[in-house]
Amino acid sequence: MADQKQIIEAIAQALTLPESDIDLDSSLQDDLGLNPVEIADLLGSLSKEFKIFFEQSDVTGLKTVGDLVVLIEDKLLE
């Protein structure tokens, strides 16, 4: 199972950003500058990477990298 560091590595790779630019408190929109389409692309990439599926209800309200990490960890436990 992926841990927090692996998830952040995957996020950094998908966004072509250094891991040092990403922390749990980083806002997906404000800090990372992602628009809704880019967030959807990121979710698609992470879905393939971790072999999980996101429901629309899962991603409503995602604000930070921490929110996304918790969601992925929860999905991996299902």
Backbone torsions as a table, in degrees:
resi	resn	phi	psi	omega
1	MET	NA	143.9	-179.2
2	ALA	-74.2	141.1	174.9
3	ASP	-101.3	178.0	-175.9
4	GLN	-55.7	-43.0	-178.8
5	LYS	-63.5	-42.5	179.4
6	GLN	-64.9	-37.1	179.0
7	ILE	-66.8	-44.0	178.3
8	ILE	-64.4	-38.4	175.7
9	GLU	-59.0	-43.7	-179.8
10	ALA	-66.1	-38.9	177.0
11	ILE	-63.4	-46.9	179.7
12	ALA	-59.8	-43.5	179.9
13	GLN	-64.6	-43.7	-179.2
14	ALA	-63.5	-33.3	-178.2
15	LEU	-95.0	0.8	-174.7
16	THR	48.7	49.2	176.4
17	LEU	-121.2	152.8	172.7
18	PRO	-68.4	144.8	179.5
19	GLU	-56.6	-31.2	-178.6
20	SER	-63.9	-19.0	178.2
21	ASP	-83.8	-5.6	-173.5
22	ILE	-121.6	125.3	170.9
23	ASP	-136.3	172.6	-173.5
24	LEU	-61.8	-27.1	-178.8
25	ASP	-88.7	-3.1	-179.7
26	SER	-64.5	127.4	175.7
27	SER	-75.9	133.1	179.8
28	LEU	-60.9	-40.3	-178.0
29	GLN	-88.8	-50.6	-173.2
30	ASP	-75.3	-48.0	-176.2
31	ASP	-83.6	-40.3	-177.5
32	LEU	-94.8	-9.8	175.0
33	GLY	70.6	26.9	-177.9
34	LEU	-87.1	134.6	172.5
35	ASN	-91.7	172.5	-177.1
36	PRO	-56.8	-35.6	179.2
37	VAL	-68.6	-40.4	178.6
38	GLU	-67.5	-34.8	175.8
39	ILE	-65.1	-42.1	177.8
40	ALA	-62.0	-41.1	177.5
41	ASP	-63.2	-42.1	178.2
42	LEU	-61.3	-44.9	179.3
43	LEU	-62.2	-39.2	177.5
44	GLY	-62.8	-43.1	178.6
45	SER	-64.0	-44.3	-179.8
46	LEU	-68.6	-33.1	177.0
47	SER	-60.9	-44.7	178.3
48	LYS	-68.2	-43.4	-177.5
49	GLU	-59.4	-44.9	-174.4
50	PHE	-103.0	2.7	178.1
51	LYS	55.1	52.2	177.9
52	ILE	-129.1	166.8	179.5
53	PHE	-125.8	132.9	177.6
54	PHE	-101.0	127.6	171.6
55	GLU	-83.1	155.0	177.5
56	GLN	-57.1	-39.1	-179.6
57	SER	-65.9	-24.2	178.6
58	ASP	-69.8	-37.5	-170.4
59	VAL	-95.4	-10.9	176.0
60	THR	-66.0	124.7	179.4
61	GLY	94.7	0.5	174.6
62	LEU	-66.2	121.9	-179.0
63	LYS	-118.7	-39.0	-173.5
64	THR	-123.0	167.5	174.0
65	VAL	-59.8	-38.2	178.4
66	GLY	-59.6	-41.9	176.5
67	ASP	-59.3	-42.8	-178.5
68	LEU	-67.6	-41.3	178.6
69	VAL	-61.4	-46.1	179.5
70	VAL	-61.5	-43.0	179.3
71	LEU	-60.0	-46.0	-179.4
72	ILE	-65.1	-43.5	177.9
73	GLU	-59.4	-42.5	178.7
74	ASP	-63.8	-42.4	180.0
75	LYS	-64.1	-36.3	-179.8
76	LEU	-69.4	-21.3	178.6
77	LEU	-84.3	-15.3	-177.4
78	GLU	-70.0	NA	NA
